[in-house]
Amino acid sequence: MSAPDREAYAARQAQLLDALLRGDEPPAGFDAAQAGAAGHSLRRKRARAAAHVWPALALDLGDTFDARFDAFARAVDAPSAGGPLADGLAFAGSLPPDAPRSDDARVELLLARASLRRRGVFVRPLWLRRPRRRLLLVARLPAVGALHGSFPGARRRRG
Amino acid sequence: MSTTHMPWQLGPGAAWRPQLDGAIARAGGLGFIEVIAEAVGAQNLPAGVAAAMQRGLQVVPHGVSLSLGGAERPDRARLAHLASVAERVRAPLVSEHIAFVRADGREAGHLLPVPRTREALAILSENVAIAQDALPVPLALEHVAALVQWPGAEMDEATFVCELIERTGARLLLDLSNLYANAHNHGYDALESLERFPLERIAYVHVGGGRFHDGVYHDTHADPVVPGVLHLVEELFSLADAPGVLLERDDDFPPEAEFAAELRAIGDAVRHGREHRVRA
């Protein structure tokens, strides 16, 4: 038997994968409904992984999270490094300015940016309104990692 | 059918996940756990896995990223990692999938089916042989649940798996939930298909949960095991024995009592099946 044609095999797999990831029409011969379900399942798995490490963002977007993430995932490949945290960061960056964004989600976003920073020093201030007005500082320091603290700190209860 | 030629016995098992560490540690009667090889670091084992070894459980590394069904030959670094995990957990065997997970440099993020053709069999067999050469222990291959099927299939799933196992000498990781899913979603009889799988080559059996959505069965590993799959466990053990049966749960983790009840239900199905076989 002659050696199998790995190049042609690679091309067919790449075509199918591209259609599934983008949610496009599958290559000729595939059942469109089956391919649609398979593609949706791939993107949903990716969405769940991102939502898991971006709980505040997922909470803010509520019922719209799935549809918004699906639209994002059709257009943008999952990142090659950084996993679901980096994927969620790219997703957060793709949202329109009027998307809901709670204080928790803003903190989550800054912490993700800090912990994904590969080198150098990262320091960002953030004004928070609830449950009390305060300044949050998020930093990533070499050999230390991501840190955060707020000013004034938590109020001590008397008595 | 006997399993006397098998160098190992595994018994009841559970797929180890950090969220299930306590439930697995307290589950009585387990013989083995499976650990996702890619979730193990280059140096240290997860503490729960090391603790399970100390309690005498066997550990089977389960790979998800080799892409043995892909057009590229399996990556040396990924193989070296799988081999290293196998050595560190003193594994009796390792397992991987009959699937591709990347193409043209892009990651699918999940296991995708291969075409059931002679050409795909030839490529898979070469890739499996490369993996076997790099691994210190036997390799078991798992057939996957596939929502989409390639056109131009030259054989059905049972025949394809038989051919691959025969060509490569690999063991079979029989996933009864995947078998159930494919039979349901693509309209064939699961039991008739099961009988034609190479049951004498089973290394162990996977059982996972799933759910029906719009008439399609989804192998989610985030829901309870459906009755149809438990029925297949019973049918399998009425036909043949297997060295181990392992429960997979990857998400929406249940309360510990529910997890323990699922393990018991699987054990009951195994026992009922064996009783039928002994009487027959």
HADDOCK unambig.tbl for C-alpha pairs under 7 A between the chains (distance, minus, plus):
assign (segid A and resid 4 and name CA) (segid B and resid 119 and name CA) 5.84 0.50 0.50
assign (segid A and resid 4 and name CA) (segid B and resid 122 and name CA) 6.50 0.50 0.50
assign (segid A and resid 4 and name CA) (segid B and resid 123 and name CA) 6.45 0.50 0.50
assign (segid A and resid 6 and name CA) (segid B and resid 71 and name CA) 5.39 0.50 0.50
assign (segid A and resid 9 and name CA) (segid B and resid 71 and name CA) 5.97 0.50 0.50
assign (segid A and resid 10 and name CA) (segid B and resid 71 and name CA) 4.89 0.50 0.50
assign (segid A and resid 10 and name CA) (segid B and resid 103 and name CA) 6.56 0.50 0.50
assign (segid A and resid 13 and name CA) (segid B and resid 103 and name CA) 6.12 0.50 0.50
assign (segid A and resid 14 and name CA) (segid B and resid 103 and name CA) 4.94 0.50 0.50
assign (segid A and resid 14 and name CA) (segid B and resid 104 and name CA) 5.79 0.50 0.50
assign (segid A and resid 17 and name CA) (segid B and resid 108 and name CA) 6.79 0.50 0.50
assign (segid A and resid 29 and name CA) (segid B and resid 151 and name CA) 5.47 0.50 0.50
assign (segid A and resid 30 and name CA) (segid B and resid 150 and name CA) 6.31 0.50 0.50
assign (segid A and resid 30 and name CA) (segid B and resid 151 and name CA) 5.83 0.50 0.50
assign (segid A and resid 34 and name CA) (segid B and resid 147 and name CA) 5.89 0.50 0.50
assign (segid A and resid 34 and name CA) (segid B and resid 148 and name CA) 4.85 0.50 0.50
assign (segid A and resid 35 and name CA) (segid B and resid 148 and name CA) 5.32 0.50 0.50
assign (segid A and resid 37 and name CA) (segid B and resid 147 and name CA) 6.64 0.50 0.50
assign (segid A and resid 38 and name CA) (segid B and resid 147 and name CA) 5.26 0.50 0.50
assign (segid A and resid 38 and name CA) (segid B and resid 148 and name CA) 5.92 0.50 0.50
assign (segid A and resid 42 and name CA) (segid B and resid 109 and name CA) 6.71 0.50 0.50
assign (segid A and resid 42 and name CA) (segid B and resid 110 and name CA) 6.57 0.50 0.50
